[in-house]
Amino acid sequence: MKRNKPIALVAGAALLTLAACGGGSSDEGGGGSGTDREFGGQEGGTKDAERQGPAADVEGATTGGTVTVYLPGDPGPDSLDPTSGWSVTGNSIQQALTSRSLTQYVRDESGQPVLVPDLATDLGTPNDDFTEWTFTIRDDATWEDGKPVTADEVAFGICRSLDAEAFPAGPGTEYSASYFEGADSYKGPYTGKDPDCEKWDGISVKGQDITISMSKPFPDMDYWGAFMAMGPAPLGNASTPPNYGQKPLANGPYKVESFKPNEELVLVKNDQWAAESDPGRHQYADEFVFKFNQDQAKVDEIMLSGNSDSQTAVATSLGSDKYNDANGQLGERLVQQTSQCVSMLTPDYTKITDINVRKALAYAYPYEDVWIAGGEVPGVTRVPANSLMPPGMAGKKEFQVDGEQITYDPEKSKELLVEAGYGDKPYPITMVYYEVDPLAKAAQDQITKGFEAGGFSVKAIPSQESLYNIWLDPDNKINKRLNFRGVNWCSDWPAGSTILPSLARTGAVYNTAYFSEPAIDEEMDRISTLPLDEQADAWGAVDEKIMTEYFPIIPTAFRNDLFVFGEKIGNPTGDGSIGAPNYKDLYVMQ
């Protein structure tokens, strides 16, 4: 799953995050003093198929009030269409508050995510070889207009996920396309001119039961079921993109009051939602207001002021220069959460073809200077990375690409360029950065400085739109000029299958390196056919092979989240399944 905040997309610097990180000398982020912080790991495998609604009450919770959420440097989602949602920011908000799916996560007493039912009555029933899954849809869930959510609408929503042209950056391009029977030839309801999904025979509905057929074993279908793309959509023209993405029909405890992309999202109570139908969500606050693209310094000032604006507010990050003050001042209202997210730089594999040049870029990147300039706290929100798979993930191998952790070493960078035959003049790098955020500009300045010291010349193109909009569009004029991009990735669930294919398979949407090696593609295809108990180690071996033999991607940091909660925000916790504040369980103290 991609991270939204653009600064780290290029700089590997300031982003939000997910759930079980470490690296370098401290597997839990380390750093700082004062109150111990919450580190919500993501061990995976914790499930409760029997969980039913209503969700257990949060102790001491009260109703009423408005929760204001500031998202510094994060433009937020461009669309609220559940089928297109694959960013941490959009998913964390919508999955918690407005949009239900087959399954969902709840937070247990120790802070760990637990997979439980949502619109399905349980976690689904697979056949013996995981090539067929059946989900029974509950009969007491409703839309915001009071009409029941039907099995046909859930099936239609799942069918929509196969329309790669209508939803080019949606998660269905990875999981539905890879696993669902017939996905290789079916174009979706819009592109395929099949408005009722009659031409796709990979799904069937019988009463309240939905059965999905797979083209190969998919034991993780219950995890994939927690994505909004595995939820309902109104039949017919009512959900036609792109218009539906501006104000989709809600079936969770909140509904969309107003949405200004890249600016603000306002959610209000959905009075048609029934708590008894939902095993995981609450409806304590009257309203949630999400403010995107905020200035970090101004947000820090608000959150540390203690005034009325801060008391019922949440900030999804904290500037590095304020960390020590906040660490002593805020106590339990400053929540650090470990993450299964990695920030990466992606040299264009089709243009920067020499592995020594790619390694030189890794040595020329001034890691800590970029983190600090981007508002991160070294050792707390960013720690050194060495692989695509984050720490804590089953199967991850302990290895170093060059025998030891790569750190900033401009002289080593220049030596590698000489070995590659490029020592006579600076090697040209063309990249793009998000100029809307002053921290992004500051981080880019440090990148340019480091690269130039390491033997490169840098052309940094400023942009006012999300960098993903550039990187994911092969026809974009700016993208065609680039030979250096980035991506921030969080595991969609705790398995290597949610990281490596998305980043390293030929033609994958988020393979912004344009990396393509048939041997790697074949090995990733082979892993899905292995017995379950062999797959984790196999994914770890592929990770090591990609990094040590090809080095197409430069991991710049394993990431941790740092959230700030106002003094009247009750239950200040994070959601380790998605790398965001625990919106489901927040309330305003009355």
VENNOR-V427852 format. One line per field, one symbol per residue. psi: psi as a letter, one per 40 degrees, with the letter a starting at -180 (. if undefined). burial: + if it has 24 or more other C-alpha atoms within 12 Angstrom, else -. A space follows every 50 residues. Layout:
psi: ???
burial: ???
//
This chain:
psi: hiidhddeddefchiaabegiaibehefdaiiiahiihggigdiehigee hiiiihihheiiiiihhhhhgheheaidiehddeheidddddddddddhi adiiiihadeeihhhiicdieaeihiadefehhhhhhieeiiieeeiihi ddddddddddeegdddgdeieddddddddhheddeheidddefgdefeeh eeiihhbehhhhiieihgeeddddeeidefaiiiiaedfhieddedgihi eaeiihdihhhecihhhihheehhdeeheeiigdidihhhhifihddddd dddedeaddddfihheihideeddddddddbeehhhhiifihhiighhde dgehdddddddddehgcddddddeeihhecehiiieidhiiehhehihih dfdihhihgddddddddddeffedihhhhhiiigedhddddddddddddd dddeeiihhhhiieihdddddeheehddddeiehaiihhihdigideecd dddeiheidegeefhhhddddddddddeeiideedddddddddddddddd fehhhdiiiiihihhieehifgiiheeefiigddeiihh.
burial: ++++++++++++++++++++++++--+++++-----++++++++-++++- +++-+--+--+-+-++++++++++++++++++++++++++++++++++++ ++++++++--++++++++++++++++---+++++++++-+++++---+++ +++++++++++++++++++++++++++++++++--+++++----+++--+ -++++--++++++++++++++++++++++++++++---+++--+++++++ +++++++-++++++++++++-+++++++++++++++++++++++++++++ ++++----++++++++++++-++--++--++++++++++++++++++++- ++-+++++++++++++++++++++++++++++++++++++++++++++++ +---+++++++++++++---------++++++++++++++++++++++++ ++++++-+++++++++++++++-----++--+++++++++++++++++++ ++++++-+++++++++---++-+++-++------++++++++++++++-+ +++++++++++++++++++++++++++++++++++++++-
//
